[in-house]
Amino acid sequence: MISREVVRRLRAFHQGRPLPRGATVHVEIVPDEDLLVVAFIRMGGESRPWGIAYGHPSDEPTILWVPEGRNRDLVADMCAQFAPALLEHFRTPGYVTPAPEQWEDLAPLRQLWLPNSSHLDMLHHLAYAFTFTRWGAGARGRLNAFGRLCGWLFREAQRAGEQHVMVATDALRESFTFPAQDVRQGHLGFLLAWLETAGGRDSRLRAALEAERVAVSTSLDPTVERDETEDLVGAWHAAEEAGDETRQKEVERQLGEILTRELRRRWDLTVKAIGVLRADGRPTNSGVGTLVTEGLKEQWYQHTRQELNIGDDEDGPAFVPSPETDRYPAAAGSRYQVYLASADLRYSALLHGDTEMQAEAIASGNAFRGTIVEVRDEGEGRKTRPVWVIEDPVGGQLRLREGSWVCVAGMPKRTGIIESIEELPAGGRRFEVRITRWTTKPDRAADPMHVGRHVVIVPNSAAGMNRRKSQRVWSADTPGAWLTHARPQGPRAQLEEDLAEDLDSITPVVHSE
């Protein structure tokens, strides 16, 4: 936690209420028709869902549940009912007409909103359960596609700056500073009580503590599961063994009321969180549009295009990542570089559109603010080579060095390189920055009219470099490729077909020389 974040937290404690974090909102909230809210609950000790609630915020949710969450056939049948809604929502080929043919066809952005991180983990469980499942002759293909989509959504949620999968607690914490410990901010009801309760610190705190007593995660409150559902599940089994269908239906009705109540509360809280963010008066950060575009491209290359290839006999088998682990060094290395690029892109895109983030960057030494005191053109002939001399009277810690690539805040394409840094006698620093791009647009960087202008200089994004690295990782003719691109060998590398992808069919054999 940096010093400015500590100060914000202390101010929130002092004022007794959540405070806006940043000058802009960093989350894209799409229209209701493009937004799907999903909530899960599971039986204690189980990883697969016991019930699912889903729907658009403006509509009544569809609620599915099974009487026995440990029965894999019942759970798979329930997921097969839910699968088409999720597959169609994200325009999965075979479940939407016409099928997308390029990444632009995936616009506008479709989002999935979840109550908290435990519901995000459920996507991973679903991917593990159904990506390679052989269950159900008629529903197998649908469940396989469902598992692959859940796997991609879970992996995409780990990529910095993504806008497809929104965890409500994370979105609120990114938008507000709460006067509470970090560990307590994973409870959606706790956060909403702080935001929506009128009055001062005491009344907000009481409401938050009361809301915190009610479970919002995928697990039921232990008292609810023990006192309300345990006997009913036992009664359902007894009625099944006795062949008493009337009793079974009555027990199912009672169980359904409890599970529906629990699912509906989690779903409603997520819808409330969306409403709070929509009602926020701050503008959406201008860099969010860039993140949305990059997210649509990620969806195309990491999911949609592969789904098209799965049904394409001429293009060969598609690479389906295992929900368990990478299993392929080149894929792991490539995704690592993509994550680095995404983190850099997110920071850079949002930094240019938020003055509070710029202040944080300055405080941490990653940027500086100053006044242009001299402008000169060191170019020869018709070639322009602008140099800005910028004085920062404050100084402070600085991580930028001579040779660092930088750009002007608010103008990411006007890049430059720091050629010299000098300490001023009265304190502060003098920087010489040579402008390398956008030297003549939207204005002439060598124009003396820039003298006296106040500017913030921030790091230039290196996202493009990491993206190129992610592509070069796949090359099989580089030094060491015989090791990093080789398929695992030996008895322990042989896995069941329903646990992992068939690497033999999609990777070439790489021999050492």
Phi, psi and omega in degrees: 000120181283167186300321181294325177292322176299316180297317179298318180296319179294322177295320178296320175297317182295317182276346176072030180201160176293144179243144178303138181252108181092163181275349181224167175264133187259014183239130173277128177243108186281166176300159185304323183292342179255011186235124180245122177263129182229138175225146181237157162224153181224157176283144181306130180088353181254152178259334181275157185288149173265330179205156182222134172240132181210154178160171176278149185303328183276355182245165172289138182286152170272130184240122178244145177201162177233152182289336182228106183287350179267354179273108186295327180293316178297317181294318180296322178295320177296317180294327177295330176286323181282329188306313183301325180296316181288319180296317178292322182301321181262021173055046179288129178306137183095346181234005177215144180234130355283158179289142178298143180245349177204169187294332179297335180290347179278349178282149359285165182302136171252137183239152171241123179251133181234151183296309179207186190293334178294328177287329173295319178300330180298328176300322178293318178298319180293322177297317180295324185283326194238351182302319182240021184294152175250011185289139169071111181297320183277329185257001185300312181299321179294317180291324176298314178296321177298315178297319179295320179294316178299321177297316179294318180298319179295316179293321180297325180296339178276349183274125183300134176088356181293152183235011181276315185249112182251117173269120190302318180296319179293321179296320178291319180292330178285337184262338183223152171259120184260143178278064183205161179294152182302319186295335181272351183273011174270359181259116185296317179297323177300314181293316182295325178297319176298322184280323190261343182283134177278159178104192183269199186300315186296315182292321178294319181294318178299315180296320180294318180294323178292318179294328182292340181287344184257128185292140177236350182285183178290340178274140174289155171302133183305325180291324178294315182293322182284314188272335187249323187255333187300310181294325180294319178297318177298320179294325179295318178296319180297318179294326179293316181293326180277352181072024181269090183293325179297314178294321179301314182295323179293318178295319178299322178297317180293318177297318181299323178296319180291312182293323177297318178301314182292317179294318183296321179297317180295319180294316181296321179297322178295318178297322177298319179298320177297318179296322178298316181291323177293328182279353180295136184281350182285147178287158173286135181305135181298338180281349181297325178302320177296319180294324178296315179300315179295326178294321177295323177293319177299318179300319181294309187282329185262347180224298189299312181298323179291324177295324175295320182289331180300325179264011183252107182291332184282330185274353179085170183293143179272154177280118178251109181300140177288139176287351184271313180196181185289312179066000181213110186303321182296319179295319180295315179296321180295316181293327177299316179293325177296319180295321176297316180297319181293319178296319179293317180296316180301311181299315183292314183297317182283329182300322183289341184251009184220113181294329178292321176295324177296320178296322177296319180296321178294316181297327181272357177088007180271358180205172175212155178242136181199185181243135177285117182256346180204141175229128178221156181246112182262012178285163178243137181067231182270359180278130180262132178224077186289144174230127177254133172257118186240131178251130177247105185286346185274314183079228183096183182293150183215124176261345176289148182227170172299129184099353179290137177274130185224176174208170182273129179302131183089347178225072186299339180274348175271087185263165179198178179229136179284117182266332178203151177226124180235143174279134178276145182302323182271007183105156183092190184219157173241127181246141167249118183242119176271122180282127185251334179226158185054049181281340182236000178219150356287355172217171180282118181294338180271004182286129180299348180296343179287344179298133182092352181280138177270131183225155171245126181254123185237164180295146175278142183292138176253020183299321181297322179295316179292327176296318179295323177297321181297330178281323183287339178302328184286347183296130182264004181247026178258160179303133179087357181297332179300335180265311186284336182256004180283147177282147176300141181238164176101168184301323184287347179275350180273115184244159175297150184296334182269011179250337185203165180287161180273093182293330182300330185271350186235356181235140178283155175282127180250118182260144173279152181263000000 
